[in-house]
Amino acid sequence: MAVDTVREEQAMRRLTDSLVENYTETHSTEQIHSAIGSARHRFDGRPVREFVPILVERIVRRELDPEPDVVATEGVAIASAQAEGARLDLAARLRQSPLNSKRSLALLGGALAVVALLVIVLVARQPDPAPTANPGSGLTVVRGVVGSEKMAFFEDPRVVAALAEHGLKAEVEPAGSRQIASIDLANHSFAFPSSAPAAERIQRARNIATKYTPFASPMAIATFRPIADLLTTAGVVRPGPVPTFDVARYLDLVSRNTEWAHLPGNTAYPVRKNILVSTTDPRTSNSAAMYLAIAGFVANDNAIVQGAEAEQRVLPIVSRLFTGQGYAENSSAGPFQEYLTAGMGPTPLVMIYEAQFVESAAQGQLKPDMVLTYPSPTVLSTHTLVPLDASGDRLGRSLSTDPELQRLAAQHGFRTGDAAQFAQVSAQYKVPVPADLIDVVDPPAFETMEHLLDGVTHSYN
């Protein structure tokens, strides 16, 4: 099955679950599935599939709960998607064509006529089409670098379509959030790291004051039921509706070089390696930097690290959390993917964003013995967009204020300004999460965090 087809099928499954959830009180499941099938059938044979799921959703919602304003631009959206696909395909063919320029121009003229006819036919087939706000204008391409944990959000066809309604098309590439600050951003419109300190570093380097914080996610530790049971006996994990991970008790085990095999009664994971949480590389990735902030707070007698004396006091403690791990990935997608696929053998404990776990639950990727715990204390990672030009600013505003984009962010596991959205998603996919984040601390000031990270970097040598 082609990649685009796989993505479409995944999107359609998520869409079907969402529509059944929304309309089950007013329509039978058979009616909902029938409406979805009929709507999707209208797009059979269309070569451009990117917008199919969102257009199917609009057609079905109009049929089940008519809202003329929501679907007013449906015909033009379909036509634009098909025409854009034809145009891109034509451009690719011309770039590769060995024909001379005259013949290429002839091909271009004929193909454009076909595209124009396609637009007319598609618009004519839609009921009561309405013109776009700016007829004939294309989407503004907004290029940016984002933390890898947000790639699925930007690749979601529903997000693509929602941004298109703002006249925007986001083209993103992933990188570690701290790594983003060292990337050449000359040809980019925005940078979207996963925390305020990482964004502040970018803002300072480029003398930018504006920023947007459309959503956030607390740091969490993903583990497995046998590991959680072992650490409960050891006093590290505190069971409950939402299990917590006692960082002070954990640091005590690390300070004594405790191995998994040393834990009393350990028959589930008798491995001769030190008990350590797997993280990303703190030199490039924000999730590891947030882990450093948590550990530094606890090592500093439950106080935010501030000043040279405190930095020197905690550095020997926090450095061993990283140097003992060996190779570490540059972004959070790496260790979490290993957690999902390789099991507890290589990654019994992994530092992640809460959103990654919730999103994976929504996509059916979690296994029954996978457990989410919350460090006590934890840090709230505020995903912060730094606009580098006017189009980046438009994107930041759209992500922060558009109700549909906020709803979709919650669908991908992020906490938005509307707590009820995230609560609905976590309840739907049966992920136990804290409704209110209480045991949360702030990361150190920008300069202090840089000093700590520099100290950890030196410890690798």
N, C-alpha and C positions, 0 to 999 in steps of 0.2 A: 504494500500500500504506500502511495507517495506521501511525502512529509506533509504537504498541504492538505491532503485528504485526511490524514491522521489528525491534524489540528482541527479540521472542520468537524470530524466526528466527535472529538473530545468536546469542542465548543457546543455541538448540538446536544450531547448528553447532559452537559451542565445546564444548557438552556431548558431542556425538557424537564429536568428536576426542578428548576426554578419556577417554571410556569405551572407545573402540577402543584407545587407548594403554594403559589399565589392564588390559584383559581379552584382549588379542590373543594371549597365550600360552596361555590356557585355552579360548577360544571363537573361532570363526571370525568374520570380519568380517560375514558374512551373518547369523549368529545375533545379533550385537550390534545391527545395524541393524534386524532384525526385532523384537527386544525393545523397542527405542526406539519404532518405529512403532506397535506394539501398545499400549504404555503411553500414548503421546500420543493415540491414537485414543479413549481413555477420556474425554478432556476435550473432545471435539468439541462445539461449540455452547455451551460454557460462556462466559458474558459476561466473567467476571473472569479475565484471563490472567496476572496478575502472578506467580503461584506455579507455573504449569504446568511450566516447565523443571526446577525443583528437585524437584517431585513426580514427574515422569517419571524423573529421575535416581534417586530413592529406589526406585521400583518396579523399575527395571531392575537396580539393584545388588542388590535383594532376590532377583530372579529368577536373576541370574548368580552371586551370592555371598551366600546368605541370611544376613541379620543381623537377627533379630527386633527387637532393641532400637532399631535405627536407624529402623525404619519403624512402630513401635508407635503413633505418633500420626498416621499418614498420613490416616486417614479424617476425623478431627477437623480436621486442617489444611485439607483440601479444603473441608469444610463451612464452616469459618471464613472462608476466602477468598471463597467464593461468597456467604455471608451478608453479609460486610462490604461486598462490592461492591453487593449489592442494597440494603443500608441506606444507603450513600452516595448511590446513584442516587435512592433515595426522598427523602432529605433535600434533594438538589438540586432535585428536582421540586417539593417542597413550598415551598421558598424562592421559587420562581418562579411558584407557583400563584396565580391571582387568586381562587380559591375562598374562601368564607367559612370561618371557623374550624371550624364544625360539620362541614361537608363535608370539610374537610382532615383532621379527626380520624377521620372515617369511612374516608377513603382510607388513612390511616395504619394503622388497625386491620386493614383487609383486607390491606394489603401486608405487614404484620408476620406475619399468618397464613401468607401465601405463603412468606415467608422462613423461618418455622419449619418448614413442610412441606419446603422445599428442604433444610434442614439434616438433617432426619430421613431423607429419601430418599438423600442423598449418603452419610451415615454408614452407612446400611443396605447400600449397594452395596459398601462396602469390606470386605475380608477381615479378620476378627479385629481390629476397631478397639479402641483403648485410650483411656480417658478422659484429658483433659488434666490437668495438675497442679492447675490452678485452674479447674474447669469454670465456664463462664459469664463469666469475666473477660476483658476486652478487652486489647489491647496498649497499653502506655504509649508515647505519642508523645514522642520526644526530639528537640527542635529544636536545630539548630546551624548554625554557619557554618564552612565548610571551604575549604582551598585548592582551587582549581579542578581541579588534577591528580588529586584524589581523588573527583571527582563520579562517574566511571564505576564506581568501586568501590562506592559507596553505592547506585547505581542498578542494580547487578547483581542479578537476581532471586534468585540463590543467596545473596547476602549478605542480601537482604531476608528470605529464609526462615530463614537461620541466626540472624539477630537476633530474629526472631519466636519462635524456640525459647527465647530468653531473656526473652520477654514484651515486646520492644522494637520500636518502629517508628521509624526515623530519618528525619526530614524535614530536608534540608540545603539550604543555598543557598551558591553559590560567591562567593569574594572573594579579592583579593590578600592574602597572609598578613599583611603588615604593615598592610594596610587593616583587617583584622579587629579590631585593637586600638582603632580609632576608631569602630567600628560600635556602635550601641546594642544591647547584648546583654541588655537587661532581660527579654525574652521568650524567651530561649534557655537551653538546658540545658548546652551545651558549645560551646567554640571549638576548632578543630582546624587550626592553622596548620602550616606545613611545616618548621619548625625550632625548636630550643630557644630561640634568642634572641628570636624573635617570640613564642613562648609565654611567655617570661619577662616580656616587656613587658606582656602581658595579666595575668599573675599579679601583678605589682607594682601595676598599676593597680587591681586588685580585691582585693588582699591575700589571694591564694589560694596555698596551699602544695602542694596535690595536683596531680599530672600523670601522664599515661600516655604511653609511647612504644611503640606496638604495632609500628611498622615504620619503616624508614629508606630513603633513596635518595641515592647520591652525585650530585654535580653532574657534568654531562657536556656535551659540545658536539657537536651534530648537524651534519653537513655532507654533501657529495656527493663521489663519487669524483674528478671532475675538480678540485675545489677541494682535496681532500686531496692529490692528486698535486702540484699547484702549491705547496702549503705544505710538502710533503716536500722539494721542491727548495730552498725558501727556508729550510729548517732549523727550521720551526715544528712540523710533524707528524713524529713518529717512528714509522715503520711497524713492524708486528709483529702477532702474533696478536690483541693488543688495542692499537690505535693510541693514542698519547698526544699531547697538545698542549702544547708547551713555552711556558709563560706568559711566561717571561723573554724568550725570543726574540720572541714576539708583542708584548710591551710595547716592545721596541726598535723594531720596525717602526712601531708607533703613534706613538712619540715623534718619528719622522722624517716623520710624515704620509705614509706609504707608501700609494700607491694600488695597486689590483689591476693596473692597466695597467703599473705600474712593474716588476712581477716579470719577470725575464728569461725569455724564451721563452714568455710567456703568450699562447697562442692560444685557450685554452679559455674564459677569462673576462676579456677585455681591457676592463674597465669602469673609467671614470674616477671612482671614488669610493674613499675611504679604506678600508683593511682594518680592519674592526671586527666584533666578535661582536655579534649582535643579542640584546638582552635585554628584559626587562620594565622597568617604571618602578621605580627603586629606592625611590621615596617611598612606594610602596604594596605592592610585591611582594617576597617572600622570595628568589626565585631570583636577582633582581638584587642583593639584599643579599649573598647568598652569593658571587656573582661579584665583588663589591666586596671581600669578605673575602679571596678568593684573590689578586686583583690587589694588594691592600694588603700582604699577606704578602710577595709577591715584590718589590714596590717598596721594602719596608722591609728589604732585604738578607736575605730569607728568615727573617724573624722576625715573630712576631705583633705587630701594632701596639699600642703601649701608651704612654700619656702624650701630653701636648700637643705636644711637640717632634716625635715620630714622626708624629702626626696631620697636622701642618702640612707635614711633609716629603713625605708620600705623596699628600696631597689634590690637588695640581696634576696629578699623574700619573694618578690613578684617575678624576678628574672628566671628563677628556677622553674616557674610554671610553664615557661616557653622553651627554655634551652633543653629541658628533659624530653621534649616531644619528638625531636628529630625534624624531618621535612614537614613543612606546613604550606598549605595552599595560599594563593594570593587573594582569594575572595571566598565569601561564605558559601557559595554554591557548591564548591568542591567537597569540603568535609561533610556537609549535609547530604549530598548525593551518595557519598560512601556509606553514611549511616543508613540511608534508605535501602541500598542495594547489597551491602556487604555484611550487614548484621553486627552483632556486638563484639565479634572477634577483634577486628581492628579498631573499632570506635565504640567502646562501651559508654562513653560520655562525650558529648559534643556541644560546644557553645554555639547557639543559633539565635536568630530572631524568632520571636513567637510567631510572626506572620508566616514563616516558612513551614512550620508544623501545621498551622491551621489550613493554609493553602493546600498542602499535601493531603490533608484529611478530605478536603473538598474534592480533590482529584482522585480519591480512592487509592492513594499510594502507601498508606500506613498499614502496618501489620498489627495484629491484635496485641502483641506484647510490647509495643512501642509506648513509651511514657514520656510526658512532658513535665519537667519540674522547673521551679522558679528560684533563682539564687536569692538568698536572703542575706544582704539586700540585693536589689537589682538596679539596673540603669535603664531609663527610657531612651531608646534611640529615636531621635526626632529626624525623620527623613527630610532633608532640607535642600530645596532647589535654588541654585544660584543662577539668575539669568545673566547671560553675557551679551545679549542684544535685545532688540524690541520683540522679536518673535519668541525668544526664550521667556521674556516677561509675559507675553500673552499665554504661553503654555503654563507658566506658574500660576497665573490667575485662574485659568480654566480648571486646572487640577484642584485648586483650593476652594473654588466657589460653585462649580457645576454639580448639582445634586446627583446626576447620573454617574459622573466620574467618581464622586465620593462613595456612591453605593457600590460601584465596581471595585474600588479600592478595598472596601470591607469584604467583598467576595474573595479577594486575594489575601485575606488574613490581616490587613492593616487596620489599626484603630484610627478612626476619623473623629471629627468634632461631634458627630452623632453617635453616642455610645450604643444606642439601641441597634444600629446597623450591625456593628461587630457582634453584639450579644446574640442577634438573630442568626448570624452565620455560624458562630461557635456552637450554638445550641442545635442548629440543623445538622451539623456534622459530628455532634457528640464529642467535642473537645472540651475538657474541663479547664476553664481559664478564670482568673480572678476578674470579677466585674469591676472592681475598683483597685487601682494600683496604689498600695499604701506604703509598702516597704521599699521605697525607691530613693536613691541618692543621686546627687548631681555629679557629673564627672569633674575633674579638676579644671582650673582655668587653662586657657590655651597654652600659655608659656609652660606651665607645670606639666601638662600632658606631653608637650614636646620634649621636655627634659627627661621625663620618665621613659618615653619611647627611645630617646637617644641612648639612655643608660641600658635599656634592654638590648638594643642593637649592639652596643659595645660588648655586652656579655656573650653574644654569639661568637665573638672573636677570642 
